[in-house]
Amino acid sequence: MGQSPRVFFDINVILSGLYAEEGPPARLLQAHLEGHLVMVISTQVLEELVRTIQTKLPQALPRLYLMLANHPPEILADPDEQDVAHWTQVIYLADAPILAAASAAQVEY
């Protein structure tokens, strides 16, 4: 059997998966926890996720910390400005760093 696919998660998928126990985001998080896929995120995603949960969904902090301690994602450095600038020609400026990070990670999904 081959390696688990690497999947780039954005903050919305993780936040939704931590908030609701059912639905596609929850199933993706569960697949990561069970080792069926590897969650890949950038430093920016992690920082934004922690900040958002602390302010908007503090009841999810224990689940987040448990996941990070027991099943940490693959955390990549943020893309450089040149990579982000390239993707601003393709996508909304605020989303360009996420797309640039996912592209640089060479994930399957």
GROMACS elastic network, one bead per residue, 0.5 to 0.9 nm:
[ bonds ]
;  ai    aj funct       b0    kb
    1     4     6  0.89363   500
    2     5     6  0.87369   500
    3     6     6  0.87838   500
    3    36     6  0.88312   500
    3    37     6  0.84494   500
    4    35     6  0.70695   500
    4    36     6  0.55966   500
    4    38     6  0.62596   500
    5    36     6  0.75069   500
    5    37     6  0.50114   500
    5    38     6  0.60828   500
    5    39     6  0.87753   500
    5   107     6  0.76318   500
    5   108     6  0.61092   500
    5   109     6  0.77547   500
    6    37     6  0.59026   500
    6    39     6  0.61772   500
    6    40     6  0.64045   500
    6    74     6  0.88327   500
    6   105     6  0.89269   500
    6   106     6  0.84997   500
    6   107     6  0.51443   500
    6   108     6  0.55967   500
    6   109     6  0.67325   500
    7    37     6  0.68137   500
    7    38     6  0.59893   500
    7    39     6  0.53044   500
    7    40     6  0.56700   500
    7    41     6  0.85061   500
    7   102     6  0.86342   500
    7   107     6  0.56780   500
    7   108     6  0.60134   500
    8    38     6  0.83805   500
    8    39     6  0.60319   500
    8    41     6  0.57196   500
    8    42     6  0.85464   500
    8   101     6  0.85991   500
    8   102     6  0.58731   500
    8   105     6  0.80563   500
    8   107     6  0.64316   500
    8   108     6  0.81878   500
    8   109     6  0.62958   500
    9    12     6  0.80365   500
    9    13     6  0.61973   500
    9    14     6  0.67626   500
    9    39     6  0.63398   500
    9    40     6  0.61019   500
    9    41     6  0.57782   500
    9    42     6  0.88106   500
    9    45     6  0.82844   500
    9   102     6  0.85324   500
    9   109     6  0.88936   500
   10    13     6  0.57105   500
   10    14     6  0.66957   500
   10    15     6  0.87601   500
   10    40     6  0.89410   500
   10    41     6  0.69905   500
   10    42     6  0.86732   500
   10    45     6  0.63518   500
   10    49     6  0.89082   500
   10    98     6  0.71796   500
   11    14     6  0.52735   500
   11    15     6  0.58670   500
   11    16     6  0.83286   500
   11    41     6  0.87831   500
   11    45     6  0.58144   500
   11    46     6  0.77180   500
   11    48     6  0.72549   500
   11    49     6  0.57313   500
   11    52     6  0.89957   500
   12    15     6  0.51687   500
   12    16     6  0.58709   500
   12    17     6  0.83135   500
   12    25     6  0.84623   500
   12    49     6  0.85933   500
   13    16     6  0.52554   500
   13    17     6  0.59831   500
   13    18     6  0.85872   500
   13    24     6  0.84677   500
   13    25     6  0.51528   500
   13    26     6  0.81116   500
   13    28     6  0.81411   500
   13    29     6  0.83420   500
   14    17     6  0.50440   500
   14    18     6  0.61369   500
   14    19     6  0.85208   500
   14    25     6  0.67290   500
   14    26     6  0.80229   500
   14    28     6  0.86152   500
   14    29     6  0.70711   500
   14    49     6  0.78741   500
   15    18     6  0.52032   500
   15    19     6  0.60856   500
   15    20     6  0.86616   500
   15    25     6  0.82921   500
   15    49     6  0.71333   500
   15    52     6  0.85433   500
   15    53     6  0.76043   500
   15    57     6  0.86493   500
   15    60     6  0.85361   500
   16    19     6  0.50088   500
   16    20     6  0.59992   500
   16    21     6  0.87436   500
   16    23     6  0.87280   500
   16    24     6  0.89163   500
   16    25     6  0.58817   500
   16    26     6  0.70481   500
   17    20     6  0.55452   500
   17    21     6  0.65891   500
   17    22     6  0.76793   500
   17    23     6  0.77297   500
   17    24     6  0.77442   500
   17    27     6  0.74612   500
   17    28     6  0.75394   500
   17    29     6  0.61518   500
   17    30     6  0.85586   500
   18    21     6  0.70446   500
   18    25     6  0.82344   500
   18    26     6  0.68443   500
   18    29     6  0.80255   500
   18    60     6  0.62101   500
   18    61     6  0.88787   500
   18    63     6  0.68975   500
   18    64     6  0.72250   500
   19    26     6  0.83075   500
   19    57     6  0.78471   500
   19    59     6  0.87416   500
   19    60     6  0.66339   500
   20    23     6  0.72576   500
   20    25     6  0.81850   500
   20    26     6  0.65419   500
   21    25     6  0.86911   500
   21    26     6  0.55854   500
   21    27     6  0.82507   500
   22    25     6  0.76877   500
   22    26     6  0.53945   500
   22    27     6  0.69068   500
   23    26     6  0.54774   500
   23    27     6  0.62675   500
   23    28     6  0.88127   500
   24    27     6  0.50116   500
   24    28     6  0.61779   500
   24    29     6  0.87052   500
   25    28     6  0.50839   500
   25    29     6  0.62971   500
   25    30     6  0.85951   500
   26    29     6  0.51304   500
   26    30     6  0.61025   500
   26    31     6  0.85650   500
   27    31     6  0.60702   500
   27    32     6  0.86538   500
   28    31     6  0.50235   500
   28    32     6  0.63803   500
   28    33     6  0.87327   500
   28    37     6  0.82470   500
   28    39     6  0.87641   500
   29    32     6  0.51030   500
   29    33     6  0.62583   500
   29    34     6  0.86724   500
   29    39     6  0.80323   500
   30    34     6  0.60860   500
   30    35     6  0.85106   500
   30    36     6  0.85785   500
   31    34     6  0.51248   500
   31    35     6  0.61471   500
   31    36     6  0.50289   500
   31    37     6  0.59060   500
   31    38     6  0.83798   500
   32    35     6  0.50757   500
   32    36     6  0.57959   500
   32    38     6  0.56189   500
   32    39     6  0.60289   500
   32    71     6  0.77444   500
   32    73     6  0.82988   500
   33    36     6  0.77123   500
   33    37     6  0.82429   500
   33    38     6  0.86895   500
   33    67     6  0.76447   500
   33    70     6  0.85615   500
   33    71     6  0.60766   500
   33    72     6  0.89496   500
   34    37     6  0.78989   500
   34    71     6  0.89221   500
   35    38     6  0.67988   500
   35    71     6  0.87206   500
   38    73     6  0.67204   500
   38    74     6  0.71697   500
   39    72     6  0.81427   500
   39    74     6  0.61659   500
   39    75     6  0.85761   500
   40    73     6  0.55791   500
   40    75     6  0.60048   500
   40    76     6  0.73891   500
   40   102     6  0.82085   500
   40   105     6  0.79715   500
   40   107     6  0.78602   500
   41    44     6  0.80712   500
   41    45     6  0.60554   500
   41    46     6  0.68722   500
   41    73     6  0.67884   500
   41    74     6  0.62710   500
   41    75     6  0.50780   500
   41    76     6  0.61773   500
   41    77     6  0.88265   500
   41    98     6  0.87717   500
   41   101     6  0.79843   500
   41   102     6  0.78598   500
   41   105     6  0.88854   500
   42    45     6  0.52028   500
   42    46     6  0.64538   500
   42    47     6  0.87350   500
   42    74     6  0.82399   500
   42    75     6  0.53317   500
   42    77     6  0.57353   500
   42    78     6  0.55853   500
   42    79     6  0.83492   500
   42    98     6  0.76366   500
   42   101     6  0.63864   500
   42   102     6  0.80841   500
   43    46     6  0.51172   500
   43    47     6  0.61220   500
   43    48     6  0.85097   500
   43    75     6  0.62236   500
   43    76     6  0.60888   500
   43    77     6  0.56513   500
   43    78     6  0.57719   500
   44    47     6  0.51760   500
   44    48     6  0.59986   500
   44    49     6  0.83264   500
   44    77     6  0.81718   500
   44    78     6  0.63173   500
   44    97     6  0.83302   500
   44    98     6  0.81132   500
   45    48     6  0.52051   500
   45    49     6  0.58788   500
   45    50     6  0.86088   500
   45    78     6  0.89040   500
   45    98     6  0.76645   500
   46    49     6  0.50292   500
   46    50     6  0.62171   500
   46    51     6  0.85751   500
   46    75     6  0.80188   500
   47    50     6  0.53451   500
   47    51     6  0.61795   500
   47    52     6  0.85734   500
   48    51     6  0.50977   500
   48    52     6  0.59658   500
   48    53     6  0.84895   500
   49    52     6  0.51935   500
   49    53     6  0.60839   500
   49    54     6  0.84851   500
   50    53     6  0.52454   500
   50    54     6  0.60453   500
   50    55     6  0.86788   500
   50    61     6  0.79587   500
   50    64     6  0.83231   500
   51    54     6  0.52293   500
   51    55     6  0.63862   500
   51    56     6  0.85090   500
   52    55     6  0.53070   500
   52    56     6  0.56629   500
   52    57     6  0.71061   500
   52    58     6  0.85749   500
   53    56     6  0.52588   500
   53    58     6  0.53095   500
   53    59     6  0.80353   500
   53    60     6  0.66798   500
   53    61     6  0.64986   500
   53    64     6  0.87815   500
   54    57     6  0.61399   500
   54    59     6  0.85005   500
   54    60     6  0.84697   500
   54    61     6  0.70156   500
   55    58     6  0.64005   500
   56    59     6  0.89274   500
   57    60     6  0.57559   500
   57    61     6  0.75090   500
   58    61     6  0.53777   500
   58    62     6  0.83781   500
   59    62     6  0.70170   500
   59    63     6  0.82736   500
   60    63     6  0.53788   500
   60    64     6  0.62643   500
   60    65     6  0.87710   500
   61    64     6  0.50163   500
   61    65     6  0.60823   500
   61    66     6  0.84592   500
   62    65     6  0.51848   500
   62    66     6  0.60352   500
   62    67     6  0.85456   500
   63    66     6  0.50927   500
   63    67     6  0.61256   500
   63    68     6  0.85934   500
   64    67     6  0.51455   500
   64    68     6  0.61213   500
   64    69     6  0.85516   500
   65    68     6  0.50508   500
   65    69     6  0.59971   500
   65    70     6  0.84621   500
   66    69     6  0.51864   500
   66    70     6  0.59632   500
   66    71     6  0.78427   500
   67    70     6  0.53340   500
   67    71     6  0.51287   500
   67    72     6  0.62841   500
   67    73     6  0.85543   500
   68    71     6  0.55706   500
   68    73     6  0.70049   500
   69    72     6  0.59960   500
   72    75     6  0.82687   500
   76    79     6  0.86596   500
   76   101     6  0.77574   500
   76   105     6  0.75190   500
   77    80     6  0.89075   500
   77   101     6  0.79596   500
   78    97     6  0.75073   500
   78    98     6  0.85144   500
   78   100     6  0.84818   500
   78   101     6  0.61909   500
   79    82     6  0.81154   500
   79    83     6  0.61651   500
   79    84     6  0.66164   500
   79    97     6  0.66221   500
   79    98     6  0.84602   500
   79   100     6  0.61441   500
   79   101     6  0.53543   500
   79   104     6  0.73440   500
   80    83     6  0.55310   500
   80    84     6  0.64638   500
   80    85     6  0.87567   500
   80    97     6  0.86140   500
   80   100     6  0.85869   500
   80   101     6  0.89359   500
   81    84     6  0.50571   500
   81    85     6  0.60026   500
   81    86     6  0.86154   500
   81    97     6  0.85176   500
   82    85     6  0.50655   500
   82    86     6  0.63110   500
   82    87     6  0.89241   500
   83    86     6  0.51683   500
   83    87     6  0.66053   500
   83    88     6  0.89321   500
   83    96     6  0.86528   500
   83    97     6  0.79758   500
   83   100     6  0.58922   500
   83   101     6  0.83978   500
   83   104     6  0.84752   500
   84    87     6  0.52706   500
   84    88     6  0.63520   500
   84    93     6  0.84988   500
   84    96     6  0.55193   500
   84    97     6  0.51957   500
   84    98     6  0.84355   500
   84    99     6  0.80037   500
   84   100     6  0.55493   500
   84   101     6  0.83138   500
   85    88     6  0.51698   500
   85    89     6  0.71973   500
   85    93     6  0.85456   500
   85    96     6  0.75572   500
   85    97     6  0.85612   500
   85   100     6  0.88131   500
   86    89     6  0.59282   500
   86    90     6  0.76698   500
   86    96     6  0.82607   500
   86   100     6  0.81052   500
   87    90     6  0.51633   500
   87    91     6  0.61407   500
   87    92     6  0.84580   500
   87    93     6  0.80426   500
   87    95     6  0.86427   500
   87    96     6  0.52198   500
   87    97     6  0.77044   500
   87    99     6  0.69574   500
   87   100     6  0.62650   500
   88    91     6  0.52768   500
   88    92     6  0.61600   500
   88    93     6  0.51833   500
   88    94     6  0.84427   500
   88    95     6  0.80921   500
   88    96     6  0.53643   500
   88    97     6  0.85051   500
   89    92     6  0.80744   500
   89    93     6  0.83629   500
   89    96     6  0.86623   500
   90    93     6  0.88693   500
   90    96     6  0.80274   500
   91    94     6  0.83875   500
   91    95     6  0.66155   500
   91    96     6  0.60195   500
   91    99     6  0.82323   500
   92    95     6  0.54736   500
   92    96     6  0.62798   500
   93    96     6  0.52087   500
   93    97     6  0.79221   500
   94    97     6  0.70272   500
   94    98     6  0.82551   500
   95    98     6  0.54252   500
   95    99     6  0.64064   500
   95   100     6  0.86443   500
   96    99     6  0.51382   500
   96   100     6  0.59095   500
   96   101     6  0.84713   500
   97   101     6  0.60412   500
   97   102     6  0.85593   500
   98   101     6  0.51352   500
   98   102     6  0.61648   500
   98   103     6  0.85383   500
   99   102     6  0.50586   500
   99   103     6  0.60092   500
   99   104     6  0.85011   500
  100   103     6  0.51037   500
  100   104     6  0.60822   500
  100   105     6  0.85344   500
  101   104     6  0.51267   500
  101   105     6  0.60876   500
  101   106     6  0.88054   500
  102   105     6  0.51103   500
  102   106     6  0.65788   500
  102   107     6  0.65968   500
  102   109     6  0.86313   500
  103   106     6  0.53668   500
  103   107     6  0.71841   500
  104   107     6  0.81846   500
  106   109     6  0.86848   500
